[in-house]
Amino acid sequence: MSFPTERPRRLRRTPRLRALVRETRVTPDRLIYPLFVVPGEGARREIPSLPGCFHLSVEEAAREAREVESLGIAGVILFGLPRAKDPVGSEGYAEDGVVQKAVRAVRSECRDLLVLTDVCLCEYTSHGHCGVVDGGEVKNDPTLELLARMAVSHARAGAHVVAPSDMMDGRVGAIRKALDGSGFADIPILSYAAKYASAFYGPFREAADSAPQFGDRRGYQMDPPNVREAVREARLDVEEGADVVMVKPALPYLDVIRAVRESCDVPVAAYNVSGEYAMVKAAAQKGWIDEPRVVQETLVSISRAGADVILTYHAKDFARWTG
């Protein structure tokens, strides 16, 4: 018998020993913080279902980005609420769109912060779906041109990374071709490769005013029971030119993160989504959990599953608690 020669507890005795042999480490420079940008001036309105997160006008988003940068967080991802919506989401690829303005403002205020942009039509369309609708059906191929136009407009505004989240087939290839053809061959694509039709998006849809006006998104987002399909989606996106692939949501899909990590050589991201965040905040407000410990354990679990990059609403809090 190996006992008592082998005593794993020896390396758990003190904080220094535990830190010395810690296998998984999460640091702010691996985190991306979401920002919601709205038209107008002087806007800073807390989002009820996302405590601590705000609807921000462009100048307020730039101010928030400065704080994010000061905390050592790697970057922000911008989501926009347009002045007006139409069936084809034209505000999403307008040169003076709210995200395009915010990209320029953040870039002018922040020296090193990465600026990512969400590339999807759902926030901009009057029907709330992620693509062109014809006859009550979301059409794949007509949507690709619009997504490509949006990605190019974001790159032209100064985005460091574009992140298509629509789940249309072939959109990574279409965006890569458009970026390359417009002189933006160096702009990386972070693809929402495995985005599930999840019940955990509720607070985001309130924040982004992006709930579909009819039906749901199960016809293009992934079916939650499927893992092999996620690996296939990730591999297809890499073949089309994705530089990073993402799994969304994170916590209910840790096994998917692991499967994608083991199947793809590119960096893997995970989105710790709004519903996951809101549940922690609600329990913390009730005094039922130790919020800092729960958040740190949550982010470690996502990293341990294989995520190199984590998009999370907890980023600022985590950076303060661990800084």
C-alpha positions as semicolon CSV with decimal commas, in nm:
position;residue;x (nm);y (nm);z (nm)
1;M;0,000;0,000;0,000
2;S;0,117;0,351;-0,082
3;F;-0,031;0,510;0,232
4;P;0,120;0,685;0,425
5;T;0,400;0,749;0,173
6;E;0,160;0,929;-0,061
7;R;-0,021;1,209;0,119
8;P;-0,176;1,459;-0,126
9;R;-0,276;1,682;0,164
10;R;0,089;1,783;0,211
11;L;0,056;2,031;-0,077
12;R;-0,269;2,180;0,053
13;R;-0,146;2,291;0,394
14;T;-0,090;2,663;0,327
15;P;-0,207;2,924;0,076
16;R;0,145;2,948;-0,068
17;L;0,168;2,574;-0,125
18;R;-0,176;2,562;-0,286
19;A;-0,086;2,851;-0,517
20;L;0,247;2,692;-0,605
21;V;0,090;2,375;-0,745
22;R;-0,233;2,525;-0,880
23;E;-0,312;2,368;-1,218
24;T;-0,557;2,622;-1,360
25;R;-0,523;2,999;-1,332
26;V;-0,767;3,265;-1,445
27;T;-0,638;3,619;-1,486
28;P;-0,811;3,939;-1,604
29;D;-0,602;3,943;-1,922
30;R;-0,796;3,636;-2,040
31;L;-1,136;3,802;-1,991
32;I;-1,361;4,007;-2,220
33;Y;-1,628;4,238;-2,076
34;P;-1,956;4,301;-2,266
35;L;-2,083;4,657;-2,312
36;F;-2,428;4,764;-2,436
37;V;-2,422;5,090;-2,633
38;V;-2,730;5,305;-2,696
39;P;-2,799;5,622;-2,898
40;G;-2,801;5,965;-2,739
41;E;-2,578;6,139;-2,487
42;G;-2,519;6,103;-2,116
43;A;-2,692;5,766;-2,087
44;R;-2,593;5,531;-1,807
45;R;-2,896;5,321;-1,712
46;E;-2,860;5,004;-1,509
47;I;-3,010;4,696;-1,675
48;P;-3,258;4,548;-1,422
49;S;-3,184;4,183;-1,501
50;L;-2,806;4,242;-1,516
51;P;-2,720;4,424;-1,193
52;G;-2,400;4,621;-1,230
53;C;-2,427;4,638;-1,610
54;F;-2,558;4,941;-1,797
55;H;-2,699;5,080;-2,117
56;L;-2,431;5,331;-2,212
57;S;-2,419;5,615;-2,462
58;V;-2,107;5,632;-2,676
59;E;-1,909;5,866;-2,450
60;E;-2,013;5,667;-2,141
61;A;-1,905;5,345;-2,312
62;A;-1,563;5,500;-2,372
63;R;-1,544;5,601;-2,006
64;E;-1,641;5,250;-1,899
65;A;-1,380;5,107;-2,132
66;R;-1,111;5,317;-1,962
67;E;-1,205;5,160;-1,630
68;V;-1,203;4,813;-1,784
69;E;-0,855;4,875;-1,923
70;S;-0,730;5,006;-1,587
71;L;-0,833;4,675;-1,427
72;G;-0,612;4,476;-1,662
73;I;-0,901;4,314;-1,848
74;A;-0,809;4,213;-2,202
75;G;-1,094;4,378;-2,389
76;V;-1,459;4,464;-2,437
77;I;-1,717;4,331;-2,680
78;L;-1,970;4,586;-2,802
79;F;-2,341;4,526;-2,855
80;G;-2,555;4,803;-3,002
81;L;-2,914;4,917;-2,968
82;P;-2,999;5,118;-3,282
83;R;-3,197;5,436;-3,325
84;A;-3,447;5,249;-3,542
85;K;-3,502;4,894;-3,664
86;D;-3,604;4,759;-4,004
87;P;-3,646;4,415;-4,163
88;V;-3,283;4,394;-4,280
89;G;-3,110;4,554;-3,981
90;S;-2,954;4,835;-4,183
91;E;-2,843;5,028;-3,874
92;G;-2,610;4,738;-3,798
93;Y;-2,387;4,809;-4,095
94;A;-2,432;5,186;-4,119
95;E;-2,105;5,378;-4,101
96;D;-2,259;5,605;-3,835
97;G;-2,418;5,317;-3,643
98;V;-2,398;5,319;-3,265
99;V;-2,140;5,038;-3,249
100;Q;-1,926;5,197;-3,518
101;K;-1,928;5,524;-3,321
102;A;-1,848;5,339;-3,000
103;V;-1,555;5,157;-3,158
104;R;-1,401;5,486;-3,264
105;A;-1,465;5,643;-2,923
106;V;-1,317;5,353;-2,727
107;R;-1,014;5,331;-2,955
108;S;-0,950;5,702;-2,903
109;E;-0,964;5,668;-2,524
110;C;-0,786;5,336;-2,466
111;R;-0,435;5,255;-2,570
112;D;-0,412;4,878;-2,524
113;L;-0,768;4,754;-2,468
114;L;-0,893;4,511;-2,732
115;V;-1,221;4,612;-2,897
116;L;-1,436;4,323;-3,019
117;T;-1,770;4,365;-3,192
118;D;-2,070;4,136;-3,208
119;V;-2,168;4,072;-3,571
120;C;-2,536;3,978;-3,583
121;L;-2,861;4,132;-3,707
122;C;-3,091;4,042;-3,416
123;E;-3,043;4,372;-3,230
124;Y;-3,115;4,571;-3,546
125;T;-3,405;4,390;-3,716
126;S;-3,768;4,477;-3,652
127;H;-3,853;4,105;-3,633
128;G;-3,570;4,027;-3,388
129;H;-3,421;3,737;-3,583
130;C;-3,055;3,699;-3,672
131;G;-3,105;3,697;-4,047
132;V;-3,319;3,801;-4,342
133;V;-3,677;3,679;-4,306
134;D;-3,882;3,574;-4,608
135;G;-4,218;3,404;-4,578
136;G;-4,178;3,363;-4,206
137;E;-3,846;3,178;-4,246
138;V;-3,494;3,298;-4,166
139;K;-3,300;3,271;-4,491
140;N;-2,937;3,170;-4,465
141;D;-2,763;3,282;-4,784
142;P;-2,919;3,631;-4,823
143;T;-2,805;3,703;-4,465
144;L;-2,438;3,639;-4,539
145;E;-2,388;3,955;-4,745
146;L;-2,535;4,171;-4,468
147;L;-2,318;4,009;-4,201
148;A;-2,012;4,064;-4,418
149;R;-2,104;4,430;-4,464
150;M;-2,142;4,467;-4,088
151;A;-1,804;4,306;-4,017
152;V;-1,630;4,532;-4,269
153;S;-1,797;4,842;-4,123
154;H;-1,675;4,741;-3,776
155;A;-1,322;4,683;-3,905
156;R;-1,327;5,017;-4,083
157;A;-1,428;5,185;-3,757
158;G;-1,128;5,027;-3,585
159;A;-1,243;4,698;-3,429
160;H;-0,957;4,467;-3,339
161;V;-1,170;4,151;-3,365
162;V;-1,511;4,075;-3,520
163;A;-1,730;3,810;-3,363
164;P;-2,017;3,667;-3,571
165;S;-2,287;3,523;-3,346
166;D;-2,570;3,456;-3,591
167;M;-2,514;3,082;-3,659
168;M;-2,578;3,109;-4,033
169;D;-2,397;2,842;-4,235
170;G;-2,097;2,980;-4,422
171;R;-2,087;3,316;-4,252
172;V;-1,724;3,288;-4,140
173;G;-1,613;3,228;-4,497
174;A;-1,824;3,517;-4,626
175;I;-1,686;3,753;-4,360
176;R;-1,327;3,641;-4,417
177;K;-1,360;3,702;-4,790
178;A;-1,514;4,045;-4,736
179;L;-1,254;4,151;-4,481
180;D;-0,967;4,035;-4,701
181;G;-1,115;4,205;-5,005
182;S;-1,155;4,533;-4,816
183;G;-0,798;4,552;-4,690
184;F;-0,858;4,397;-4,348
185;A;-0,679;4,068;-4,387
186;D;-0,520;4,111;-4,042
187;I;-0,852;4,138;-3,853
188;P;-0,921;3,812;-3,663
189;I;-1,260;3,641;-3,653
190;L;-1,384;3,506;-3,321
191;S;-1,667;3,279;-3,428
192;Y;-1,958;3,184;-3,207
193;A;-1,906;2,835;-3,347
194;A;-2,132;2,641;-3,110
195;K;-2,412;2,872;-3,000
196;Y;-2,696;2,678;-2,845
197;A;-3,066;2,763;-2,845
198;S;-3,048;2,818;-2,471
199;A;-3,285;2,931;-2,197
200;F;-2,994;3,119;-2,035
201;Y;-3,012;3,422;-2,269
202;G;-3,314;3,593;-2,113
203;P;-3,141;3,890;-1,946
204;F;-2,933;3,957;-2,259
205;R;-3,244;3,976;-2,474
206;E;-3,381;4,241;-2,240
207;A;-3,048;4,425;-2,243
208;A;-3,012;4,415;-2,622
209;D;-3,386;4,440;-2,700
210;S;-3,336;4,142;-2,929
211;A;-3,615;3,896;-2,851
212;P;-3,766;3,748;-3,171
213;Q;-4,109;3,886;-3,254
214;F;-4,231;3,547;-3,376
215;G;-4,118;3,190;-3,334
216;D;-3,777;3,116;-3,187
217;R;-3,417;3,058;-3,297
218;R;-3,406;2,681;-3,278
219;G;-3,397;2,654;-3,654
220;Y;-3,047;2,802;-3,666
221;Q;-2,902;2,788;-3,315
222;M;-2,786;2,448;-3,192
223;D;-2,994;2,183;-3,018
224;P;-2,872;2,156;-2,654
225;P;-2,836;1,774;-2,647
226;N;-2,576;1,771;-2,929
227;V;-2,199;1,758;-2,872
228;R;-2,060;1,602;-3,190
229;E;-2,242;1,866;-3,390
230;A;-2,061;2,137;-3,193
231;V;-1,727;1,985;-3,285
232;R;-1,836;1,975;-3,649
233;E;-1,945;2,339;-3,637
234;A;-1,614;2,444;-3,485
235;R;-1,410;2,254;-3,741
236;L;-1,613;2,401;-4,028
237;D;-1,557;2,752;-3,895
238;V;-1,182;2,692;-3,865
239;E;-1,177;2,566;-4,224
240;E;-1,357;2,886;-4,332
241;G;-1,104;3,108;-4,157
242;A;-1,206;3,146;-3,792
243;D;-0,911;3,241;-3,571
244;V;-1,091;3,165;-3,244
245;V;-1,398;2,945;-3,189
246;M;-1,646;2,995;-2,907
247;V;-1,896;2,786;-2,715
248;K;-2,203;2,964;-2,576
249;P;-2,333;2,930;-2,303
250;A;-2,048;2,813;-2,081
251;L;-2,156;2,645;-1,758
252;P;-2,417;2,401;-1,893
253;Y;-2,178;2,316;-2,178
254;L;-1,844;2,251;-2,008
255;D;-1,832;1,912;-2,178
256;V;-1,872;2,085;-2,514
257;I;-1,588;2,326;-2,436
258;R;-1,369;2,026;-2,359
259;A;-1,472;1,844;-2,677
260;V;-1,403;2,150;-2,894
261;R;-1,071;2,212;-2,716
262;E;-0,958;1,856;-2,791
263;S;-1,068;1,876;-3,156
264;C;-0,939;2,219;-3,263
265;D;-0,592;2,372;-3,257
266;V;-0,711;2,733;-3,253
267;P;-0,784;2,919;-2,927
268;V;-1,120;2,837;-2,769
269;A;-1,346;3,097;-2,607
270;A;-1,654;3,053;-2,391
271;Y;-1,933;3,297;-2,309
272;N;-2,040;3,301;-1,944
273;V;-2,382;3,431;-2,044
274;S;-2,635;3,667;-1,893
275;G;-2,853;3,404;-1,730
276;E;-2,555;3,247;-1,557
277;Y;-2,450;3,590;-1,430
278;A;-2,800;3,691;-1,321
279;M;-2,849;3,375;-1,114
280;V;-2,527;3,439;-0,922
281;K;-2,622;3,803;-0,864
282;A;-2,972;3,712;-0,744
283;A;-2,843;3,450;-0,501
284;A;-2,574;3,688;-0,375
285;Q;-2,830;3,963;-0,314
286;K;-3,028;3,715;-0,104
287;G;-2,717;3,633;0,097
288;W;-2,734;3,270;-0,008
289;I;-2,384;3,245;-0,156
290;D;-2,037;3,394;-0,117
291;E;-2,031;3,585;-0,447
292;P;-1,654;3,635;-0,492
293;R;-1,580;3,267;-0,424
294;V;-1,862;3,149;-0,650
295;V;-1,749;3,374;-0,935
296;Q;-1,388;3,265;-0,905
297;E;-1,491;2,899;-0,895
298;T;-1,717;2,951;-1,195
299;L;-1,448;3,109;-1,410
300;V;-1,193;2,847;-1,306
301;S;-1,433;2,571;-1,409
302;I;-1,473;2,726;-1,755
303;S;-1,099;2,761;-1,794
304;R;-1,038;2,410;-1,661
305;A;-1,277;2,273;-1,924
306;G;-1,050;2,418;-2,192
307;A;-1,143;2,781;-2,257
308;D;-0,851;3,011;-2,332
309;V;-1,072;3,322;-2,336
310;I;-1,385;3,392;-2,131
311;L;-1,649;3,653;-2,210
312;T;-1,814;3,739;-1,880
313;Y;-2,016;4,010;-1,707
314;H;-1,820;3,923;-1,392
315;A;-1,494;4,052;-1,544
316;K;-1,473;4,382;-1,356
317;D;-1,569;4,231;-1,021
318;F;-1,326;3,944;-1,069
319;A;-1,043;4,182;-1,154
320;R;-1,111;4,389;-0,841
321;W;-1,134;4,085;-0,614
322;T;-0,815;3,927;-0,743
323;G;-0,609;4,240;-0,817
